[in-house]
Amino acid sequence: MSKALEGVKILDFTHVQSGPTCTQLLAWFGADVIKVERPGAGDITRGQLRDVPDADSLYFTMLNHNKRSITLDTKNPKGMEVLWEMVKICDVLVENFAPGVLDRMGLTWKKLHEVNPRLIVASVKGFGPGPYEDCKVYENVAQCAGGSASTTGFREGPPLVTGAQIGDSGTGLHLALGIVTALYHRTHSGLGQKVDCAMQDGVLNLCRVKLRDQQRLAHGPLSEFSQFGEGVPFGEAVPRAGNDSGGGQPGRILKCKGWETDPNAYIYFITQAPVWEAICDVIGEQGWKTDPGYATPPARLPRLNEIFGRIEQWTMTMTKFEAMDLLNQYDIPCGPILSMKEIAEEKSLRETGTVVEVDHPKRGKYLSVGNPIKLSNSPTDVKRSPLLGEHTEEVLRDVLKFDENRIAAITESGATGARPRVAAE
Ligand code: COA
């Protein structure tokens, strides 16, 4: 079976999380992703949050599967010479340096396009054109600037960032879509183009419903928010909604048996309108089926606290898994709050390849998140991340087709750094 992106060569100039998320996906789909790293140091995440001495961190390994690594000092003329050769033969250059870095390297869009008109140049930056375009940005800055933090958390508390890496990994996903779209366009136009994703834009795209609510506010209170039923007036901007569900089907996180000691003994419960009668039967409030104060969705909105309080009395009588089993018999939408430990141990996620065990020569076995996008004719085979510069020689010889003399001159110049020691696998 061939891989969907087989034959596509990526000059992967990414680091940290946003760019590597994108190129890892492309690698999983079969692209040949050649990661260019600074000799001796590499992607800074190799050494960040290290848990095993001298081994690449999980931060790095979990974002750089299925790639090759070549070390090149782009501040060395020979290093730049090699880079330009890579530009000539690659389909896509992906980067997420700070604004201006690529231009300082001499890799302007104009010059890149001249040298290889088919090259797609894909970039992540913190902000698009505007007052903040020159700023360096990390995950949480993007969450704050993209509307996520102001709408996450409880009304009475401060803005909150979320554990999901919507700024970094979210933007990497957006970029990957931009790249495959540009690759498709190139099949008609024959030309590459620039693909730009700003992290602020990516987060805002994921917060689309909150911009929706901002405009609804002009026409009255947001009746699905708990604060509506509590009689708390709305201000000028969309407030934080706690665990209220944003859509038309009110939901809430409710305690289950064991919540006093287990921080994750909770279930998300949705009072979906079509199954309201089943909910009444399950919790033993048959009267709510016909009582005009409870029977219709609009009637229920002002009393969500009371209704969820009653449902919680019921959920607290069983574990989140028992509640899940029972509620699913009635098609009542709900979901247990799963801890990372529970997710790591979940059999079905292992079976689908969403959670995979990978072996690494320096750290041994570790768990990773596999490809969440499943293609029926292009299955993903997750391979360990490369050691720093592990494929330098291989790429110079087999990909760039340099002869021994040229490779020797490059090595001699120090452009590739010292040859890495590869542990026996
Ligand atoms: N050889 C030699 N030098 C190299 C190199 C190589 N192979 N690769 C990179 N460099 C140099 C660059 O030329 C640059 O030097 P310069 O400033 O002298 O031109 C330098 O490394 C630093 O790059 P920079 O991107 O500024 O790194 P940083 O660690 O200071 O900033 C970020 C990190 C993430 C804040 C920044 O890259 C950024 O804002 N990126 C865009 C947004 C983004 O993706 N953020 C999320 C990250 S998960």
Boltz pocket constraint, residues with backbone or C-beta under 6 A from the ligand:
constraints:
  - pocket:
      binder: B
      contacts: [[A, 15], [A, 16], [A, 17], [A, 18], [A, 19], [A, 36], [A, 37], [A, 38], [A, 39], [A, 72], [A, 73], [A, 74], [A, 75], [A, 96], [A, 97], [A, 98], [A, 99], [A, 100], [A, 101], [A, 104], [A, 105], [A, 124], [A, 125], [A, 126], [A, 135], [A, 136], [A, 137], [A, 138], [A, 139], [A, 168]]
      max_distance: 6.0
